[in-house]
């Protein structure tokens, strides 16, 4: 999950941000394909990761999924007004929004990787 989120953030900063200055149809198509692939994993891997944290205790799954959805709701609730304020200040450009989106994804990826290390150690292919 952390790798997919980090890949999404890197795509925003490495592919989408340069397209703000040098627009090309091929670049936009390549970004759309790669980001669509990466963001699909980001969106769909959250609940299975949370369920895996329940450690065979079915009675904890609802509580953990509820906390996960609360965290997503807080991000969605605060993210849109922040993005609107950035866009109002910026005018017709999207450069600062792209930087905000990419940085948010990379910070989230770092937080997920840190939680993964605390939960299961630094071994990459260890099942938690």
Backbone as a ProteinNet text record, in pm:
[ID]
protein_1_A
[PRIMARY]
XXXXXXXXXXXXXXXXXXXXXXXXXXXXXXXXXXXXXXXXXXXXXXXXXXXXXXXXXXXXXXXXXXXXXXXXXXXXXXXXXXXXXXXXXXXXXXXXXXXXXXXXXXXXXXXXXXXXXXXXXXXXXXXX
[TERTIARY]
82.6	0	87	191.7	280	352.3	389.3	458.5	365.8	239.9	144.4	116.5	101.8	77.6	199.2	317	439.5	455.7	420.5	426.5	328.8	209.6	111.6	164.1	221	276.8	392.5	478.7	591.7	543.2	437.9	382.7	329.6	261.7	208.6	322.3	427.6	537.8	628.2	646.6	740.3	675.5	546.9	481.3	384.6	295	189.3	241.9	329	382.6	456.4	544.8	608.8	510.8	398.5	299.4	231.7	241	187.4	264.7	391.6	476.4	498.3	499.6	523.1	412.8	299.5	184.3	205.9	182.3	183.8	77.2	11.8	-94.1	-38.5	78.6	139.8	172.1	221.9	252.8	128.5	21.8	-103.7	-160.4	-153.9	-204.1	-119.9	12.3	100.2	73	57.2	27.4	-106.6	-208.4	-341	-338.4	-266.8	-258.7	-185	-69.6	9.5	-60	-116	-182.3	-310.5	-381.7	-500.6	-466.9	-356.6	-311.1	-272.6	-196	-147.1	-259.1	-346.4	-451.1	-556.6	-573.6	-665	-619.5	-489.5	-435.2	-447.9	-427.8	-437.7	-579.2	-678.2	-817.3	-864	-823.7	-878.9	-802.2	-680.1	-601.6	-623.6	-689.1	-708.2	-785.8	-909.7	-986.1	-920.3	-863.3	-796.3	-678.2	-605	-494	-545.6	-655.8	-712.8	-765.9	-832.2	-884.7	-770.8	-657.4	-544.2	-488.5	-515.3	-469.3	-553.4	-668.8	-757.1	-701.4	-604.4	-536	-633.7	-719.4	-814.5	-917.2	-937.6	-1042.4	-1151.4	-1254.9	-1362.4	-1433.8	-1439.7	-1510	-1438.9	-1313.2	-1239.4	-1248.3	-1294.4	-1290.8	-1374.9	-1496	-1582.8	-1523.7	-1465.2	-1403.3	-1286.3	-1202.3	-1085.1	-1125.5	-1224.3	-1271.5	-1337.9	-1408.6	-1468.6	-1363.9	-1257	-1147.3	-1079.5	-1064	-1004.8	-1091.8	-1222.3	-1313.6	-1318.3	-1305.6	-1300.4	-1177	-1063.5	-940.7	-955.2	-1015.7	-1038.3	-1134	-1239.2	-1336.4	-1273.1	-1187	-1120.5	-1030.3	-959.7	-875.7	-957	-1068.7	-1153.7	-1220.4	-1258.8	-1326.3	-1233	-1108.9	-1014.9	-937.9	-919.5	-839.7	-903	-1032.7	-1098	-1096.3	-1125.4	-1112.2	-968.6	-871.1	-731	-699.4	-743.5	-719.8	-790.5	-911.6	-982.6	-910	-855	-779.1	-652.6	-586	-465.9	-503.1	-611.6	-653.3	-695.5	-766.2	-806	-684.9	-582.1	-461.1	-380.2	-386.4	-299.7	-354.7	-484.7	-541.6	-565.6	-519.7	-545.5	-444.4	-343.7	-240.9	-276.8	-221.8	-245.5	-116.3	-9.9	121	122.3	72.2	73.6	-18.5	-130.7	-219.1	-151.7	-77.1	-4.2	100.7	170.1	270.7	204.9	90.5	17.7	-28.1	-83.5	-131.5	-16.3	91.3	205.5	269.6	285.7	345.8	256.3	125.1	32.7	42.1	51	62.4	194.8	302.7	432.8	440.2	381.8	378	293	179	95.6	167.3	242.8	320.2	425.3	490.8	590.3	525.3	408.1	338	297.1	249.5	212.6	334.1	444.8	566.9	617.8	608.5	650.4	562.5	431.2	340.6	369.8	402.6	436.3	561.8	661.5	785	757.9	676.6	644.8	564.1	476.3	390.3	463.2	541	598.5	747.8	816.3	960.7	998.7	1127.8	1177.4	1186.3	1154.6	1160.5	1050.5	1088.4	995.8	886.7	918.7	822.9	762.9	756.1	699.3	549.5	474.1	329.6	295.5	209.8	170.9	37.2
-119.3	0	125.6	125.3	241.7	261	150.9	162.3	218.2	174.6	223.4	371.8	412.2	553.2	638.5	589.4	661.2	672.9	565.6	568.2	671.5	680.4	781	922.4	947.4	1079.5	1114.6	1016.3	1040.5	1068	999.2	1024.5	1167	1213.2	1349.8	1450.5	1431.3	1527.8	1511.7	1389.7	1366.8	1376.1	1340.9	1342.5	1459.2	1477.7	1577.1	1719.3	1741.9	1876	1930.7	1854	1906.6	1932.1	1859.8	1882	2018	2079.5	2215.1	2315.7	2288.5	2381.5	2339.5	2209.8	2157.8	2057.9	2107.6	2022.5	1938.3	1808.3	1718.7	1612.2	1574.7	1474.5	1339.8	1303.6	1177	1172.6	1284.6	1291.1	1280.7	1346.1	1340.4	1198.9	1132.6	995.2	901.4	916.9	831.8	852.8	978.8	1006.4	945.5	962.2	909.7	757.5	689.2	543	498.9	558	518.7	556.1	676.6	719.1	639.9	606.9	523.4	387.5	330.2	202	215.7	317.3	334.7	374.1	464.4	509.2	401.3	310.9	198.6	113	89	14.2	91	221.1	304.7	301.2	309.9	313.8	177.1	70.8	-61	-136.8	-100.2	-176.5	-134.9	-22.7	24.8	-70.6	-106.4	-197	-333.6	-400.6	-528.1	-512.2	-402.4	-379.1	-360.3	-289.4	-266.5	-397	-477.8	-606	-697.7	-690.8	-776.1	-737.8	-617.1	-574.1	-631.8	-688.8	-742.5	-869.6	-933.9	-1051.7	-1160.7	-1203.6	-1313.8	-1285	-1161.8	-1124.7	-1053	-1125.1	-1072.3	-956.2	-956.5	-850.3	-715.3	-711.7	-585.6	-524.4	-599.6	-553.1	-427	-425.6	-308.6	-183.7	-198.8	-85.8	-30.3	-119.7	-75.9	-14.3	-72.4	-13.2	122.1	135.7	264.1	372.1	337.3	432.5	470.2	372	397.4	494	468.6	557.4	696.6	705.9	836.3	914.3	845.8	912.7	961.9	881.2	922.9	1042.1	1037.1	1146.5	1277.4	1270.9	1393.1	1451	1363.9	1410.8	1471.7	1408.7	1461.2	1592.2	1600.2	1720.2	1840.7	1819.8	1931.6	1956.3	1853	1867.4	1958.2	1944.9	2025.2	2175.5	2221.5	2365.6	2416.6	2334.7	2374.6	2388.7	2291	2298	2417.8	2448.4	2565.2	2695	2705.6	2825.6	2838.2	2725.9	2729.1	2771.4	2717.1	2749.1	2895.1	2948.4	3089.3	3181.1	3144.9	3226.7	3216	3100	3071.9	3122.6	3133.6	3179.3	3064.7	3081.3	2981.4	2868	2871.3	2766.2	2659.7	2541.9	2432.6	2383.7	2458.7	2413.9	2386.3	2478.1	2459.2	2345.9	2327.2	2215.1	2081.9	2076.4	1953.8	1924.1	2027.5	2009.3	1963.9	2022.9	1984.1	1838.8	1799.1	1661.5	1561.6	1589.6	1498.5	1488.6	1602.7	1602	1529.4	1548.5	1478.9	1328	1283.3	1139.1	1083.5	1158.2	1110.3	1108	1207.7	1209	1093.1	1069.2	955	822.9	812.4	691.2	669.5	776.3	766.5	722.4	777.3	738.4	591.3	544.4	403.1	312.6	352.3	271.6	267.5	379.4	383.3	292.4	297.2	208.9	62.6	35	-102.3	-152.1	-67	-105.9	-129.9	-45.1	-64.6	-192.1	-225.1	-343	-473.2	-474.9	-600.7	-603.9	-497.6	-494.7	-444	-433.5	-374.4	-473.6	-600.3	-699.9	-671.7	-658.8	-613.9	-715.7	-841.9	-943.8	-1023.5	-967	-1036.4	-1013.4	-1121.2	-1108.4	-1061.9	-961.8	-908.3	-967.5
0	0	0	80.5	85.8	-47.1	-111.6	-240.8	-348.2	-348.9	-448.6	-426.2	-301.1	-270.7	-305.2	-273	-309.2	-459.3	-531.3	-677.4	-732.9	-675.7	-719.2	-696.4	-579.2	-550.2	-640.5	-666.8	-757.3	-899	-941.1	-1074.8	-1086.3	-983	-986.4	-999.5	-921.7	-923.4	-1045.1	-1093.6	-1203.9	-1341.8	-1353.3	-1484	-1500	-1401.2	-1417.6	-1401.8	-1306.1	-1283.1	-1405.3	-1470.5	-1591.9	-1706.4	-1709	-1814.6	-1801.4	-1684.8	-1666	-1751.1	-1775	-1849	-1994.1	-2021.6	-2156.5	-2189.3	-2235.6	-2261.4	-2386.3	-2373.4	-2489.2	-2468.6	-2577.4	-2566.1	-2521	-2572.3	-2532.4	-2384.5	-2331.5	-2189	-2102.8	-2146.1	-2070.9	-2072.1	-2187.7	-2197.6	-2111.6	-2116.4	-2034.8	-1886.4	-1845.1	-1704.6	-1665.4	-1750.2	-1718.1	-1702.5	-1790.1	-1780.7	-1654.3	-1629.1	-1512.2	-1380.9	-1375.5	-1252.8	-1229.8	-1337	-1322.5	-1264.3	-1309.8	-1255.8	-1108.8	-1076.1	-939	-843.4	-884.6	-793	-771.5	-867.1	-845.4	-729.1	-721.4	-608.3	-478.5	-484.2	-364.6	-307.8	-395.8	-351.1	-301.4	-370.3	-338	-230	-198.1	-100.8	44.4	68.1	205.3	294.4	258.8	346	369.7	268.5	299.7	395.8	384	477.7	619.9	633.6	766.6	825	742.7	790.6	834.3	766	804.8	941.8	986.9	1119.5	1233.1	1200.8	1305	1367.7	1303.5	1358.1	1401.3	1310.3	1331.7	1441	1473.5	1569.2	1492.2	1458	1375	1443.8	1574.7	1645.6	1636.5	1593.3	1580.4	1440.6	1342.3	1203.5	1185.4	1239	1224.1	1287	1404.1	1473.4	1392.6	1340.8	1264.8	1130.8	1062.9	937.3	962	1072.5	1107.3	1130.5	1200.8	1221.4	1091.3	1003.5	871.8	791.3	790.2	716.7	779	910.7	977	933.3	924.6	879.6	736.1	650.3	511.5	507.4	589.8	591.2	637.1	738	784.4	675.8	604.9	494.7	382.2	348.5	241.7	283.8	410.1	460	466.3	503.5	513.9	384.9	303.9	182	78.1	57.6	-46.1	-17	105.2	130.5	116	155.3	137.8	-10.2	-89.6	-233.7	-296.1	-249.1	-300.1	-268.7	-148.9	-111.9	-195.9	-220.3	-305.3	-446.2	-498.6	-635.9	-647.9	-548.8	-553	-553.3	-479	-473.2	-601.1	-664.8	-778.5	-911.6	-925.9	-1052.6	-1148.9	-1273.4	-1377.2	-1380.7	-1299.4	-1298	-1193.8	-1211.7	-1117.9	-1053.2	-1066.9	-1020.5	-870.5	-790.6	-645.4	-602.5	-673.4	-642.3	-671.1	-780	-812.9	-706.3	-663	-557.1	-426.9	-392.6	-271.7	-280.2	-395.2	-412	-405	-476.6	-475.2	-338.2	-271.8	-137.9	-38	-47.9	42.3	24.6	-100.6	-125.4	-75	-94.6	-47.4	105.3	170.3	317.1	368.2	303.6	340.9	321.5	213.1	187.1	295.3	335.8	443.2	574	604.6	727.4	723.2	606.6	593.7	606.8	546.4	555.5	699.7	769.6	909.7	995.2	972.4	1046.4	1014.4	890.5	848.5	920	932.4	1000.9	1149.4	1212.2	1353.8	1376.6	1282.4	1297.8	1265.6	1156.3	1111.5	1094.7	1127.7	1109.9	972	948.9	824.6	709.4	733.5	626.7	524.7	395.8	292.2	261.7	252.5	208.1	323.3	439.2	554.8	559.6	579.5	591.5	732.9	740.7	872	911.2
[MASK]
++++++++++++++++++++++++++++++++++++++++++++++++++++++++++++++++++++++++++++++++++++++++++++++++++++++++++++++++++++++++++++++++

